[in-house]
Every structure is written in structure tokens, then in C-alpha cells.
Amino acid sequence: MRALELSDRDLSDLASEAARIAADYWASLPSRPAYPSTSGTETSRLFDRPWANEGRGRAVLDDFSAIAQHVRPCTGRFFGYVAGSGEPVGAIGDFLASVLNQNCTSWRSAPAAVSIERVVVGWLAEAVGCAGFAGSLCGGGSTANLMGLAMARESLLPANDDGARPGVVYASEQAHMSIAKAVSLLGLGRNNLRLLPVDASLRLRADAVRDAIAQDRRAGKTPLAIVASVGTVATGAIDPLHDLAQIAETEGLWLHVDGAFGVMAALAVPEKFDGLSLADSISLDAHKWLYQPIDCSCLLYRNRDAPRRAFSYSGDYVRIFNQDPEETFAFFDESIELTRRFRALKLWMSLQYHGRDAYREAIGRDLRHAELLAESVQSHPQLELLAPVPLSAVCFRHRTKNNEAILRRVIARGRVYLSNAMINGHFALRACFVNHRTTPQDVDEIIREVIAAADELND
Ligand SMILES: Cc1ncc(COP(=O)(O)O)c(C=O)c1O
């Protein structure tokens, strides 16, 4: 055998064994702790090793068990951050995408894969009420937000040729950190990001945006874009889309929607997302609330000229010698990436395997789980809800105990995993439901675990 080649038999055995390991792992998820009990020293001891000259062959699969014991599993009791659940059909799609190893730069490089990605992006756009938007898949919401704001900059304050000029971006003080990162990376200057006050529901105040724009214009600054969070990472607040779209139109600004967390819920509760189609660009994360394995984000845009202005710059070595509109299509003209993996295959398989109704139902269930937790918090004398629950993130606290200490205990106990947020100056315990495996019993565990952890504290 030549180096790196496997016999058909060995390859088939390896693939079968890997499939068996995967199936066992998925079956074991309900009994796994919500977070591994491990340390930096322990994981280094287990995995820090030299790359040997001799191959280990099939024994490489033996490490899976230790790896699986030291990862954060996608159980139905992991409620931290905005952590999707890695739907298995999507995972199999990811495996098959790697088998095909397509480079989705352009139709010419990956005919079927690029056609499928364009179809799948159309499904997502239509599912969230934005039929007719084009777009592309990318690694994460942070990249999608960066590309959205790059399109804004290149459309209104072109910088690709002569360098960036400061342009002011308006977002809520609850906006995700990726917005500030994008503003700085785009050379707009982080001091030109206005993180503006929110209302009692933690939604960006339209009047604050109007005032800030007027003030910036008086000071000789150049307003560039408004970022609407839909919903915010901490509480799922949905910024007032119609008002913000109207301001953007009147002022000649770009409207980008950061929908990495919330926008997919438009499939189940479209009425909450009225006005979404007024945006110029929208990020949404299928690896969050569409349950897909990481990575799978999408940037949608109303007009394909905008990404072309921002990203189209190709060398002669990628010239396409063709006139057919399908066959000349190149994602590298509309994206930061050149080499792009076949992310669309997992969506293509998973969305069709289950069908649209199943996804709508799963998102609806997450929304009900959040309501259930909010109701339980409100009816518990020791607990207090800290923010409204428009989508599926619930922020609450223990009224008398140290909530940071409670959080550490909850995580150490390993039954459920919560994360945290700061709400109006209060440290909040936060549970987010974007997981198709969660059951109402898992939701009940949250209150039990928080109270048990609080009871263990002496203060
Ligand atoms: C509102 C919001 N925007 C952007 C992001 C960043 O997405 P990603 O982690 O996929 O880069 C997140 C992640 O949680 C988010 O909640």
C-alpha cells in the first residue's frame, strides 16, 4: 500500500466502527453530565502527546471515549450561552460533506454543492419571511455580522481602494460582542460604535438612535449603519424593526440585523419578526436555533450588488471562462472566504429528513420551555425573573443568595448547565433553550438544581 492509502476493507471497517461509536454516543447523551468534570491538567495529561513516526491504525478510534468524556456534551440539560444541539442527521451530512471534500468557491469548482447551497439559502430566507434575499453560508454569526457590516461600509463609505474612513454604527447596549469586533476590524474605529440605551424590555430605543444620529451629524460625523439585534444574546430582546428600518431609510443608513440567536424562530412565530424583510442584511445561525452541527451560519442580503462591492476581487487564476449565469456563479464574489466547505449538505439532509413542520414544532417547544421556566421562577418565593422572555432565554436570580456562587455550584453539580448575564446591574442566572433534546423534565431540573445549590451555600 502506498502511504496514506487504506484497503477497501480497512476503510469500510473503520467507517462502520466510527458509525457505531457515533450511534452509541448519541444514545448515551441523556445519561451524560451537563458539563464534564475535568481540569486543564487532566486534559493535557490525556491528550498532550508527540506525533509518532509510526501510525496507530484503528487504535485512533480508541481515543473517542476519553475525548467524549472531556467535552461539553449536547445533552438536553445544557442551557448555557446559545448552544445548539448538533442534530444527528446534520452530523451525518457533515461527514458525507467531508467525504465529498468539495471546495464551494464557485459553481465550476463544486457544481452540485454550490447549487445546493443556493437552494438551501433560499429555503432559510423564505422560512424567515425574506423570500428573494440571496446569501451564503459561513462559519459563524461573528463572520456573518462582519460581512454584513463590510457590505454596509462598502456601499456607503467605500474603503476597499483608499482605506477606511470613520463611519458611525448604532446598536443597542445589549448588542453581541461580534458587532464591536466587526467595527474595529473594518477600520471604522470602535469609538464610532454607539451602544445605545434600551427600554424596559431591553430593546434598543428608536428615539435614542434618532438623537445619536442627529448629534453625530451636528458634530460632523458620518452615520453609516444601524444594527438591530433579533434577539439579543442575553435576553432574546427583539429590537423594534419597523422603527429602525424607518430611521435607516430616512437617514440613508444600512440596516443590518444580527439574528444569529433569534431569527430562525420566525419559522414558528413569524408575528414576532414583522419588519425583518426591511433589513439590508441579516445574520442567522443554523448551528444555534436550527440545531445543526457547528459550523453553519448564514448571511442573507437583499441585493447581491452589495456583497459584490465588498468582496469581489479575484486573481486571474480563478477566471471563469463561461457565460451561463448558473455556471459563472462564484461565492467568492459574495463572501470573505475562497475555500469553503460544503456546509449546505447537512442542512439539505437534515431539513428534508425531518421536514419543515418538525423544525417548527421543535422551535415552538423551545419557546414553551422558556415560558415554563419563567413561570416556575415567578411562582417560586426565593427566585426572581430579571427580564421579559420574548424568545427562549430566561434570566433570573435567587433573591437572597450570591448568584455567582450558585452558578459555580450548579455547574459543579453537573446536572444542568446555566450561564450568566448582567441585567440592570444584577448578576443573572441564564438558561437558553435551543435544543431539540430538552424535555419538560429537564426544565424542571433547573429550578431544583438552583435551589439545591443555593441551599448548599452558607451565606
Ligand atoms: C446575538 C448573537 N450574535 C452573534 C453571535 C456570534 O455567533 P457565533 O458564535 O456563531 O460567531 C452570537 C453567539 O451567541 C449571538 O448570540
The ligand as a MOL file (V3000), in Angstrom:
LIG
                    3D

  0  0  0     0  0            999 V3000
M  V30 BEGIN CTAB
M  V30 COUNTS 16 16 0 0 0
M  V30 BEGIN ATOM
M  V30 1 C -26.8570 37.6410 19.0850 0
M  V30 2 C -25.5910 36.9490 18.6600 0
M  V30 3 N -24.8550 37.4630 17.6650 0
M  V30 4 C -23.7180 36.8970 17.2510 0
M  V30 5 C -23.2500 35.7500 17.8430 0
M  V30 6 C -21.9620 35.1570 17.3770 0
M  V30 7 O -22.1940 33.9550 16.7170 0
M  V30 8 P -21.0280 32.8760 16.5390 0
M  V30 9 O -20.7080 32.4010 17.9260 0
M  V30 10 O -21.6550 31.8250 15.6740 0
M  V30 11 O -19.8730 33.5640 15.9050 0
M  V30 12 C -23.9730 35.1760 18.9060 0
M  V30 13 C -23.4740 33.9840 19.6060 0
M  V30 14 O -24.0290 33.5540 20.5820 0
M  V30 15 C -25.1830 35.7920 19.3130 0
M  V30 16 O -25.9350 35.2780 20.2960 0
M  V30 END ATOM
M  V30 BEGIN BOND
M  V30 1 1 1 2
M  V30 2 1 2 3
M  V30 3 2 2 15
M  V30 4 2 3 4
M  V30 5 1 4 5
M  V30 6 1 5 6
M  V30 7 2 5 12
M  V30 8 1 6 7
M  V30 9 1 7 8
M  V30 10 2 8 9
M  V30 11 1 8 10
M  V30 12 1 8 11
M  V30 13 1 12 13
M  V30 14 1 12 15
M  V30 15 2 13 14
M  V30 16 1 15 16
M  V30 END BOND
M  V30 END CTAB
M  END
